[in-house]
Amino acid sequence: MKIAIEGCCHGELDKIYEILTKAEERQGIKIDLLICCGDFQAVRNSDDMMCMAVPPKYRQIGGFHQYYSGAKKAPFLTIFVGGNHEATNHLWELSYGGWVAPNIYYMGNAGVVQYGGVRIGGLSGIFKAHHYHQAHFEGPPYSEDTMRSAYHVRSCDVYRLKQLKGHLDIMVSHDWPLGACHHGNTEQLLRKKPHFRGEVETNTLGSPPAEELLQLLKPSYWFSAHLHVKFAALYHHGDGSFTKFLALDKCLPNRRYLQVGKGGVGARDERRDEVLMGREDEVLMGEDEVLMEDGEDEVLMGEDEVLMEEDEVLMEDGEDEVLMGRMRC
C-alpha cells in the first residue's frame, strides 16, 4: 500500500494532488492514502475564510471549496489533522472527526482510524499551557481570541488517546513532540532555523502532551509539520523499540513537504530501520529510497539518476519533490 505524507497544506490541494497524480503516472504506482499534518484550511466560503486565524493578507479562499461542492473529487483518500491555521467554524462542527468532502476525512480533535490494516492516530492543534486543562469552551460567533484558542490542544483529548491499547502504526500531529529535535541532526536543524536555538537549548521546542503520547503509545512512525522545516529523527524508547519521526515543510516551491512510502503491517526490516542523518536527513523507509525534485511540478523518472550512498538515488530539477520509499509499519 502506498501512503503519501504531506506537511502543512495551506489550502494547496490542487498542487498536492497534481504532483501525486504525476508521480503515479511516471512510476506506474497507485497511491492509496494521503495524510496531511495540519493547516489543511478546509475553507468552504468567505465566512469560513474570515474565521481562519491568519493575518488578513494570508486569507485566501484556496481550492478546498471545489471539493466540498462536488465540482472536484479528491483522487486519493485523504485524512488530516487540524493545525493552528484552520477554518475554525467548519472544523468545530466535526470535533470528533468526520467527512469534510467526498474522500476527505478530518480526524477531529483526537482520533484513530484504521485503513488497509494500518492503524493511524491523530492529534489536532498546537500546545498552549494556559488552555491545556480547560474545556473546549469556544463556539460561534468567534472572536479573534477564540478562533485561535479553539486549536489549542486540551488534556481531555490527550487523555482519550492515552486509553489506546495495542500497537499504533502511525501517529500524526501538527505540533512536534517535545524533545524530538534532540533525536536527529540538531545542528543541521539549527543551521536551517537558527531562531530555534533558544528553545532547543532549553528543551521547550515542541508539545509536552505529544511527547507523553510518543513515550506511551510508541508508534512505528510519527509525522508532524508546523515548524516549516523537514527534520528526521529516530526516537529510542529504551526497551528496544523506537519511533521514526519525520516533520515536513509547507507546500511551496523548493520546500520539502511531501513524502510517499509503501506501507504494510508486518515485521520490520531491521537491516534498513535507520535514519540517515546526513546531507538531507532522509528517513530510510525500506530497501531503496528515491528522492525526486522537479521544477515543472512533475516527477522526473527514467535514466538520469545519480547514485548516492546506501542505494539512495537523487534526481533534481529545482523545485517540488516527492520521496518514493517503502514504509513498513
C-alpha positions as CSV (number, residue, x, y, z in Angstrom):
1,M,0.0,0.0,0.0
2,K,1.3,3.4,-1.0
3,I,0.9,6.2,1.6
4,A,1.7,9.8,0.9
5,I,2.6,12.2,3.8
6,E,2.2,15.9,3.4
7,G,3.3,18.7,5.8
8,C,1.4,22.0,6.0
9,C,-1.2,22.0,3.2
10,H,-2.3,25.7,3.4
11,G,-5.1,25.1,1.0
12,E,-2.9,23.9,-1.8
13,L,-4.9,20.7,-2.5
14,D,-4.8,21.1,-6.3
15,K,-1.0,21.4,-6.3
16,I,-0.5,18.4,-4.0
17,Y,-2.9,16.1,-5.9
18,E,-1.4,17.2,-9.2
19,I,2.1,16.2,-8.1
20,L,1.0,12.9,-6.7
21,T,-1.0,12.1,-9.8
22,K,2.0,12.7,-12.0
23,A,4.1,10.5,-9.6
24,E,1.6,7.7,-10.2
25,E,1.8,8.1,-13.9
26,R,5.6,8.2,-14.1
27,Q,6.2,5.5,-11.5
28,G,3.4,3.2,-12.6
29,I,2.1,3.1,-9.0
30,K,-1.2,3.7,-7.2
31,I,-1.3,5.9,-4.1
32,D,-3.9,4.6,-1.7
33,L,-3.9,7.2,1.1
34,L,-2.7,10.8,1.6
35,I,-2.1,12.0,5.2
36,C,-1.9,15.8,5.8
37,C,-0.3,17.0,9.0
38,G,-2.4,20.2,9.6
39,D,-3.1,23.7,8.4
40,F,-5.3,22.0,5.9
41,Q,-7.6,25.1,5.6
42,A,-10.9,23.5,4.7
43,V,-12.4,26.8,3.6
44,R,-15.9,26.4,2.0
45,N,-16.8,30.1,1.6
46,S,-16.0,33.7,2.6
47,D,-17.4,33.2,6.0
48,D,-15.0,30.3,6.7
49,M,-12.2,32.4,5.4
50,M,-12.9,35.2,7.8
51,C,-12.9,32.6,10.6
52,M,-9.4,31.4,9.8
53,A,-6.7,32.5,12.3
54,V,-4.2,34.1,9.9
55,P,-3.2,37.7,9.2
56,P,-5.6,39.3,6.7
57,K,-3.1,39.3,3.9
58,Y,-2.9,35.5,4.1
59,R,-6.7,34.9,4.0
60,Q,-7.3,33.1,0.7
61,I,-10.3,31.0,-0.4
62,G,-7.9,28.2,-1.6
63,G,-9.1,25.2,-3.6
64,F,-10.9,23.2,-1.0
65,H,-14.4,24.6,-1.8
66,Q,-14.4,22.9,-5.2
67,Y,-14.0,19.5,-3.4
68,Y,-16.7,20.5,-0.9
69,S,-19.2,21.5,-3.6
70,G,-18.5,18.4,-5.7
71,A,-17.0,20.2,-8.6
72,K,-13.9,18.1,-8.0
73,K,-13.2,14.9,-6.1
74,A,-10.1,14.0,-4.3
75,P,-8.2,11.4,-6.3
76,F,-6.9,9.7,-3.2
77,L,-8.5,9.0,0.2
78,T,-7.2,12.0,2.2
79,I,-7.1,12.2,6.0
80,F,-5.9,15.2,8.0
81,V,-5.4,16.7,11.5
82,G,-6.1,20.3,12.3
83,G,-3.3,22.8,12.7
84,N,-3.3,26.3,14.1
85,H,-4.5,28.0,10.8
86,E,-7.8,26.4,10.0
87,A,-11.4,27.5,9.3
88,T,-12.3,27.2,12.9
89,N,-16.1,27.4,12.4
90,H,-16.0,24.5,9.9
91,L,-13.9,22.0,11.9
92,W,-15.7,22.9,15.1
93,E,-18.7,21.1,13.6
94,L,-16.6,17.9,13.4
95,S,-14.7,17.9,16.7
96,Y,-15.0,14.1,16.9
97,G,-14.0,13.7,13.2
98,G,-15.9,13.3,10.0
99,W,-16.0,13.8,6.3
100,V,-15.4,17.4,5.2
101,A,-15.9,16.4,1.5
102,P,-16.1,13.2,-0.5
103,N,-12.9,11.2,0.0
104,I,-11.5,13.8,2.6
105,Y,-11.7,12.9,6.3
106,Y,-10.9,15.1,9.3
107,M,-9.7,13.2,12.3
108,G,-11.2,15.6,14.8
109,N,-9.5,17.0,17.9
110,A,-8.2,13.5,18.6
111,G,-9.0,10.2,16.9
112,V,-7.9,6.9,15.5
113,V,-8.7,5.3,12.1
114,Q,-7.7,2.1,10.5
115,Y,-7.1,1.7,6.8
116,G,-5.7,-1.2,4.9
117,G,-4.6,-2.8,8.1
118,V,-2.7,0.3,9.2
119,R,-3.8,1.9,12.4
120,I,-3.4,5.7,12.4
121,G,-3.8,8.1,15.3
122,G,-4.2,11.9,15.1
123,L,-4.0,14.9,17.4
124,S,-5.0,18.3,16.1
125,G,-3.8,21.7,17.1
126,I,-0.8,23.1,19.0
127,F,0.1,23.2,22.7
128,K,-0.5,26.3,24.8
129,A,-0.2,25.7,28.5
130,H,-2.8,28.3,29.7
131,H,-5.5,26.5,27.7
132,Y,-4.4,22.9,28.1
133,H,-6.6,22.0,31.2
134,Q,-9.6,23.9,30.1
135,A,-12.6,22.5,28.3
136,H,-13.4,23.3,24.7
137,F,-15.3,26.5,25.5
138,E,-15.1,28.1,22.1
139,G,-18.1,28.4,19.8
140,P,-19.7,30.7,17.2
141,P,-19.6,33.6,16.9
142,Y,-15.8,33.5,17.3
143,S,-13.6,36.4,18.4
144,E,-10.1,36.9,17.3
145,D,-9.0,35.2,20.5
146,T,-11.4,32.2,20.4
147,M,-10.8,31.4,16.7
148,R,-7.1,30.8,17.9
149,S,-7.7,29.1,21.2
150,A,-10.0,26.6,19.6
151,Y,-7.0,24.9,18.2
152,H,-5.0,24.7,21.4
153,V,-4.7,21.1,22.5
154,R,-6.7,20.1,25.5
155,S,-5.9,17.5,28.2
156,C,-9.3,15.7,27.7
157,D,-8.3,14.9,24.1
158,V,-4.9,13.7,25.1
159,Y,-6.5,11.6,27.8
160,R,-8.7,9.8,25.2
161,L,-5.6,8.9,23.1
162,K,-3.8,7.6,26.2
163,Q,-6.6,4.9,26.6
164,L,-5.5,3.2,23.3
165,K,-4.5,-0.4,23.6
166,G,-2.5,-2.3,21.1
167,H,0.1,-1.2,18.6
168,L,-0.2,2.1,16.7
169,D,1.4,2.1,13.3
170,I,1.3,5.9,12.6
171,M,0.7,8.9,14.7
172,V,0.0,12.3,13.1
173,S,0.2,15.7,14.8
174,H,0.6,19.3,13.8
175,D,3.0,20.2,16.7
176,W,6.2,18.3,17.1
177,P,6.6,16.2,20.3
178,L,8.7,18.0,22.8
179,G,12.3,16.9,22.5
180,A,12.1,15.4,19.1
181,C,14.7,17.9,17.9
182,H,17.3,16.1,20.1
183,H,16.9,12.8,18.4
184,G,18.0,13.8,14.9
185,N,20.7,16.1,13.4
186,T,20.1,19.0,15.7
187,E,22.9,21.1,14.4
188,Q,21.6,20.9,10.8
189,L,18.2,21.9,12.1
190,L,19.7,25.0,13.7
191,R,21.5,25.8,10.5
192,K,18.2,25.8,8.7
193,K,16.3,27.5,11.6
194,P,18.8,29.4,13.8
195,H,15.9,31.2,15.7
196,F,15.1,27.8,17.2
197,R,18.3,27.7,19.2
198,G,16.9,29.2,22.4
199,E,14.0,26.7,22.5
200,V,16.3,23.8,21.6
201,E,18.8,24.6,24.3
202,T,16.1,24.9,26.9
203,N,14.2,21.9,25.6
204,T,11.0,23.9,25.0
205,L,10.6,23.2,21.3
206,G,7.5,21.2,20.8
207,S,4.5,19.9,22.7
208,P,4.8,18.2,26.1
209,P,1.5,16.3,25.6
210,A,2.6,15.0,22.3
211,E,5.9,13.8,24.0
212,E,3.8,11.9,26.6
213,L,1.8,10.2,23.8
214,L,5.0,9.3,22.0
215,Q,6.5,7.7,25.1
216,L,3.3,5.9,25.9
217,L,2.0,4.7,22.6
218,K,5.4,4.1,20.9
219,P,4.1,4.2,17.3
220,S,6.2,2.9,14.5
221,Y,6.1,6.3,12.8
222,W,5.2,9.9,13.9
223,F,4.6,12.6,11.3
224,S,4.3,16.3,12.1
225,A,4.5,19.7,10.4
226,H,4.0,23.2,11.9
227,L,7.6,24.4,12.1
228,H,8.1,24.6,8.3
229,V,11.2,22.6,8.0
230,K,12.0,19.0,7.1
231,F,13.5,17.1,10.0
232,A,14.0,13.4,10.6
233,A,14.8,11.7,13.9
234,L,14.9,8.2,15.5
235,Y,13.4,8.2,19.0
236,H,14.6,5.2,21.1
237,H,12.2,4.2,23.9
238,G,14.8,2.4,26.0
239,D,13.1,-1.0,25.7
240,G,14.5,-1.9,22.3
241,S,11.6,-0.2,20.4
242,F,11.9,3.1,18.5
243,T,9.7,5.5,16.6
244,K,10.7,7.1,13.3
245,F,9.9,10.8,13.4
246,L,9.5,12.9,10.3
247,A,8.5,16.6,10.1
248,L,7.7,18.1,6.7
249,D,7.6,21.6,5.4
250,K,4.7,23.6,3.9
251,C,3.6,23.4,0.3
252,L,5.8,25.9,-1.6
253,P,8.4,25.6,-4.4
254,N,11.8,24.5,-3.2
255,R,10.3,23.2,0.1
256,R,10.4,19.6,1.3
257,Y,6.8,19.0,2.1
258,L,5.8,15.6,0.6
259,Q,6.9,12.0,1.0
260,V,5.5,8.8,-0.4
261,G,6.1,5.4,1.0
262,K,5.0,1.8,0.8
263,G,3.0,0.8,3.9
264,G,2.1,-2.6,5.3
265,V,1.7,-4.4,8.5
266,G,4.3,-6.9,9.4
267,A,7.8,-7.4,10.8
268,R,10.3,-4.6,10.4
269,D,13.3,-4.9,8.1
270,E,16.0,-4.4,10.8
271,R,18.7,-4.0,8.2
272,R,17.2,-0.8,7.0
273,D,15.3,0.6,10.0
274,E,17.5,3.6,10.4
275,V,17.5,7.3,9.9
276,L,20.1,8.8,7.6
277,M,21.5,11.8,9.4
278,G,23.5,13.2,6.6
279,R,23.1,15.9,3.9
280,E,19.3,15.7,3.6
281,D,18.1,14.0,6.8
282,E,16.1,11.5,4.8
283,V,14.3,8.7,6.6
284,L,15.1,5.4,5.1
285,M,11.8,3.6,4.8
286,G,13.0,0.4,3.3
287,E,15.5,-1.2,0.9
288,D,15.5,1.6,-1.6
289,E,14.6,5.2,-1.4
290,V,14.5,7.7,-4.3
291,L,14.5,11.4,-3.9
292,M,13.0,13.3,-6.8
293,E,12.7,17.0,-7.2
294,D,11.1,18.9,-10.1
295,G,10.8,22.5,-11.3
296,E,7.8,21.9,-13.6
297,D,5.6,20.2,-11.0
298,E,6.3,16.8,-12.4
299,V,8.4,13.9,-11.1
300,L,11.5,13.0,-13.0
301,M,11.8,9.4,-13.8
302,G,14.0,7.4,-16.3
303,E,17.7,7.1,-16.8
304,D,19.1,10.4,-15.4
305,E,19.9,9.0,-12.0
306,V,22.9,9.9,-9.8
307,L,23.8,7.1,-7.3
308,M,24.2,8.4,-3.8
309,E,25.1,6.4,-0.6
310,E,23.1,3.4,0.7
311,D,21.2,2.8,-2.5
312,E,19.6,6.3,-2.4
313,V,19.0,7.9,-5.8
314,L,18.8,11.7,-6.2
315,M,17.3,13.3,-9.2
316,E,17.0,17.1,-9.3
317,D,15.3,19.8,-11.4
318,G,14.9,22.6,-8.9
319,E,11.6,22.7,-7.1
320,D,8.9,20.4,-5.8
321,E,9.8,16.9,-4.7
322,V,8.3,13.5,-4.0
323,L,10.1,10.9,-1.9
324,M,9.5,7.4,-3.1
325,G,10.3,4.8,-0.4
326,R,9.0,1.8,1.4
327,M,7.2,2.4,4.7
328,R,6.9,-0.8,6.8
329,C,4.6,-0.3,9.7
